[in-house]
Structure formats: structure tokens, C-alpha cells
Amino acid sequence: MFDRTQKIKIAISIGDYNGVGVEVILKSLKEKEITDFFTPIIFASTKLMSYQKERLNLERLNFQGIQDASQAVDGKINIVNLWKDTIDVHYGKVEKIAGEHAYQSLYAAAKAVKDGLADVLVTAPINKDNIQSEAFNFPGHTEFLGELWGGDPLMFLVAEKIKVGLVTQHIPIHQVAQQITKKAVHQKIQQIHQSLVEDYGLEKPKIAVLGLNPHAGDNGLLGKEEQEIIQPVIERCRNENQMVFGPYPADSFFTPQNLNTFDAVLAMYHDQGLTPFKTISFDEGVNFTAGLPFIRTSPDHGVAYDIAGKGIASEESFTEALFLAVELYRNRKEHGILTENILKASPIKLEKGDK
């Protein structure tokens, strides 16, 4: 059986240091007892983190500077020194160099997980514009990790009251309808179902599927995607013994009764799912990338340039992301152990006289 008391190593990427990423990281780690629960490994530099620590008056926060993730020490807040030079921080500014450092931090942290030097990845927010380069040519974290780690990533926004997955993610709204296919909808339902079983320990999860069009198409009057694509996929899932229901009109679905009834919701596009999610669970919501071989979580907010450097950013979502990553890792490990060789054949001993 997997030992749930094992100290999990969390690789942390800092995102855009001109935003609130470093602030929420440091605030989440400010209590000395935090390292009793996991071992943080931040990919940045002690100079950068110390500078921001001093601005936040977090005198009790101490760092363990290391050169490689393999040197991480339990009971310490470890910082892998990726850069030797002093970094000039300009809060609230969009700078190409900040994007370059954000990529370097992300790549090093994600690779440490892939190489087995850390167990899970928690990412601070990036600016999806200034991080773009020949090395990072992706709409966001989700797609980048799918390329680096393999797998088929699902953007899964999770909180205690609500869990929302998306069929389409970071694409222009005019491209959404053409990407709503039977294959795509079925695949995302399966990913949500698998995550709920393996990562959350639900034996028979109930999944609600939203329609694409207003009023879920209104019987074809406002669009036929529900009748021709979404409904047939739901019926297929039901025939596969999965509890999948819908399609539901998005404008009236997110009621307390529905959220208590279903374990997760599949939305067709980004704002259809994220607008109600962030309204309901903004401070505590976490972005979990399901469908990958490793656990990655992040806060459900962006770089927040408008409040960067003011010391007023809430760390609640990032803190939730840290603890959720640990919990999901343990749940997935336990599920793997419980289901491994569950029907392993045993040799049959023949008694005397048997043929």
C-alpha cells in the first residue's frame, strides 16, 4: 500500500516575476510548518526570491539554495538557482526578458518532474504573450506540458463546490463550433471520467454536459450541434455504462442543486465554463491539468499586473493548488496500486484424481 505520509516534492515555477506569481508563492510558504506537509522546490534564484521576500516583510522565511533539484532538502524551502545575475523587477510591466525567465523556470520545473527529481508541478501565472519564443510556441501551460510530458491534457478547473472541464481551450471564439466534434466531446468526457475515478476516488461519477448554443439549441432552432454531435455522444457514454447527462443550457445550469447533483461539468468552450467557475470559486479555485502522466496544478488567476508589487494579492488559490497537487498525487498512486494486477491469475492446484 502507498505510504500517504511520504513527503511529496513539489516543483514550483515562478511565472512572470513582474506579476503576482512570486508574491503568492512566498505568502503560501510563509508559515514554518508548511514543510511538514511537502518539500517545495522553487526554480528561480535566491537573489530574486530574497528581494521579493524583503518587500513583503516576510523575515521568517528562509531559503535553501541548491544547484539542482536532486539536492533538495526535506524541511526546507529549496530554490534551484537558475540565474546568477541580479534580476531587475518592474512590477506591472510587460517585458520580454521576464517572459524568457518565466519559460526557463517552467521548463526546468517540468523537466525535474519528468526526470523523477520532483513528484508534482505547481505553476505560477505566465503572460501568454511575452513568454512566446521559438522554444515556447503554445497558447499556455496546458499545451506546453502536453508536448513535454506526453498525454492529452484536459484543462480541469476544480474546487470543492464545482469541477469544470473544457472541450476547447485557448482558441478564438469563431473557431469553437468547428472543433466541437463527436470525437472531441467523447474524448473529454472520458478524460473527466478517468480523472474523477483515479484522482478523486469516485467509483461512479456523474458528469453533466453543456450545450454549445443558447438554450442548448432549442431543438435545432438555434443550432444543430446538440442534436447531431453532443446528444449522440452522451447516449454512447450511457451505453458504455457511464453516468453522463445533458446537454444542458449553460445559462441556467449552474444552480446549487445541479452542482450538488453532479461531480463535474463539461463545457464546450473557455468562457462558458470559466466564467461561472471563477464567479463561484475564484479565491479557492485551482486549475488542474488532467490527462497527463504527472500532476500539475496552478491558481485560477492570471499575472494581475494591476496589483503586482502592492502586497495585496491573495495567496489562497495558490495554497489550494499546492495542497491539491499533493492530494491528487497520493490518490492516483493509491488507485494504481489498488487496481494493479487485480485479476492476476493464480495457478490451480490439481487434487489427486483430477484430470
N, C-alpha and C positions, 0 to 999 in steps of 0.2 A: 504494500500500500504506500502511496506517495505521502511523504512527511510534510504536513501542512505548516510545520514550524520552520521549515528550511528558509533561510534568509535569501530573498529574491534580489537579484541585482537589476537595477533599473537604469538603462541608458537614457540620458536626457539631452535633447538637442535644444539650443537656446533660441532658435528663430531669429527674428530681426531685433538686434540689440537696441535699435532706436525706438522700438515699440515697448510694450509692457511685458514681453516674454521673460527677461531676466528678473524683473521685479516679482512676478507671480511665482517663479521658481524659488527665489530666495525666501519669500514670505511663506511658501508651503513647507520649507525645510527649516524654519526658524526655531522650532521647538527642539530642544536637545534630544528628547525621547523619540524623535522621528526615526532615527536609525535603528531603533529596536524592531521596527516593522519591516524595513527593507534597506538595501545598500544603494544610495544614489551614486551615479557616475555621470558627471556633467562634462560635456565635450565643449570646451571653450578655452579659457586661460584664467589662471588665478589673478592676474592683474585686472582683467575685465570684471570678474566677479567681485573682487575686493573693492573696486571703485564703486560699483553699484551698491554693494553692501553698506559702504560708508555713507552713501547718500540716503539710504533708507534707515540709518541708525540701528543696524542690526549687529551690535557689538558682540553678542553672544555666539554668533555664527562663525564657526571655524572650518577651514578647508584643509583637505589633504591633497597636495599637489602631486600628480603622478604623470608619467610619460606615456603610459599605455594602460588600457583597460584591464589587462591581466594583473596589474599591480594594485588593483582596488582593495581597500581595507574595510572589512566589516566594522560597523560602529562609527564610521567616518563619512563626511560628505566629500567624496572624491572628485577632483577636477583633472581631467586629462588635458594637459597643456598643448593645445594645437598650435598656438601662436606665441611667439616670444616678444614681439613688438607691442608697445602700448597702443591701444585702440582708442581713437577719439570718438566719443559717443555724442551724437547730436539728436537729442530726443525730438521725436515728431517729424524728423526729416527722412525723406526717401532718398537713399544713397545706394549706388551700385556696389560699393565696397561692403556695405552692410549685408547686401544680398549674397555676395561672394562668401562672406564669413558664415552666413546662415546655411548655405549649401555645404560648406566644409564641415560644420558641426553636425548637420543632418546625416551626411554620408558616413562620417566616422562613427556616429552613434548607431546607425542602422547596420553598418558592417560589423560592429562589435557584437551585435545580437546574432547576426548571421554566422559569425565565426565562433559563437558559443562563449564569448567573453562576458556577455550580459544576457539576461533572460528575457527582458521585455523592453520596449521602446516607448517613451513618452516625449512628445514633441511640443515645443512652444510655437506660437504662431509665426508664420512667414508672410512676407509680402510676395504675392504670386507674380508680381511684375519684376521687381528688382532682383529676384533670385534667378530669373531666366538667363541661360547661357548655353553653350554647347554641351556642357555636362548635365544641365538640368533644363530639359525642354518638355515640361509636363505642366498640366493645369494646376497641380497641387501635390501634397504629400501622398495622397491615396494612390495616384497613378505611378508616382516615382517608386513607391515601395512595392507595388505590383511588379515593376520591372526588375528591381534589385533582388527582391526576395522570391519572386515567382508567386504563382497563385492568381486568383481572380478577385481583386479587392472589392469589398462592399462597404460603402460609407454608411455606417450604422450609428445613428445618434441615440444615446441611451441615457436614461435617468430612472429614478425609482418609479415615477408615475407613467412614463411613456418611453417607447422604443420605436424609432422610425428608420427604415431603410429606404434607399432610392434606386429606381431603375436607371435613370440618367443622372449624371452628377454635374460636373463643371462644363456645361456646354451652353451656347446661346439658345434662347427660348424658341427661336424659329426652327431649330434643329430637333426639338424634343420629339414631335409626333413621328418623324421618320425613324427614330430609334426605339419607338415602342413596338416591339415585335413579340411574337409568341415565345421565341427562344429567349429573348432578354428578360421578359417578365417571369417566365418559368425558372430561369437560372437564378434570379434574385430571390424568388420565393424559397428556392432550395437552400440558398446561402443563409437566409434568415433562419429557416427551419434548423439547419445544421448548427448554426451558432447558438440558438436557443437550447438545443439539446446538449451540445458539447461544452459550451462556455457558461451556460446558465443552469444546466442540470434539469431542464424541463422535459419530462417524458413525452408529453403530447401537447405541444404548444399550439395556441390558437392565433392565427395570423389574419389580419384584415387587409384587404387590397382596395386602394382608392381608384376611382375612375380618372381618366385624363381630362375629359370635357366637363363643363358646367353641368350640374345635376346628373353626373355620370352618363352623359349623352342623351338623357331623356328619351330612352327607347329609340335612339337613332336620329332623333330630330336635331340634336346639337353635335352630332359626330358619331361615327360608327366603330371607333376603336374599342369601345366597351363590348359591343356585340360580336365583333369579328376577331378580336385579339384577346382581350383581358378575360372575358367570361369563359371562353373555351379553355384557357389555361387554368382558371380556378376549378373548372369541372375536372380537368385532368388531374390536378393535385388531389381533389377529393377522391377520385378513383384510385389514386395511389395511397389512400388511407391517411391523408394529411388534413388537418382541420384548417382549411383556408376558406375565407368568406368574402363576398363582395360581388362586383365593385360598388363602393360606397361614394356618394357625393362628398368631395373634400370639404365643402363649405359648412357642412353640418355634422361631420363625423366626430370631431374632437370634443366630445362631451365627457364628463366624469364617468357616466355609465358605460360608454363604449371603451374608454381607457381601462376601466376595471374589468371589462369582459375579455379583452384581447391582450395577448402577450407582446405583440408587435404589430406595426403598421408598415405596409409597403406603399410609398408614394411614387408617383410617376416622374416627378422632376424636383429639382433642388428646392425652390421656394415653396412649393406645395407642401413639402414635408418639414422644412426647417423653420418656416415662419411660425406654425403652431408649436413646434418643439421648443424654440427659443422663448416664445411667449410663456409657455407653461413651466419651463425648467431652465431658464437662462443661467442662473448662478451655479446650479448643480449639474447641468448637463455635460456630457462627455461625448466626444467623437471617437468611436471605436471602429477601427478598420478590420472588419471581419473578412473571412475568406482567404487569409494569408497564413503561412506556416508559423508565423510568430505573432505575438500580441503587440499591437500598437494602439495607444490612446492619446488624446490631446484634449485641451479645453475647447469648449464650443464657441469661443470668441476669437476675434482677429487681433491684429497688432495694436489697435487702439492708439494710434498716434496722437489723438486729441488729448489724451490724459497721460501720455508717456512722460516719465520723469517727475510727476507730481506726487507720487507715493500714495495714490488713492485707488489703484487698480485692485479689484477683488481677486484673491487667490483661490477662492472656493472651488471653481471649476477645475483648476489645475490640480488642487489637492485631491479632488474626486478622481481625476484621471490617474494619479499615482496609485491610489488605493484600489481602484477598479482594475488596473493592469495586473496588480498582484493577485487579486481575487480571480480574475479570468484565467491567469496562468495556472493557478492551483486547480481550478475547476477542470480545465482542459487536460491537465496531467492526470487527474483522478479519473476522468472519463476514459482516457486512453488506457489506463491500467485496468479499469473495470471491464472494458469491452475487449481487451486483448485476449485472443485465443479462448473466447468464452465458450465456444463449442469444440474445443480441441478434443480430438478423438482419443480414447483410451483403448489399449489393447484388450481384447476379450479373452479371458482365460477359459479354455475348454475343460469341462469336467470329464472324468472317465466315462466312456460310453458314448460321448457326443461325437457326431460326425460332421 
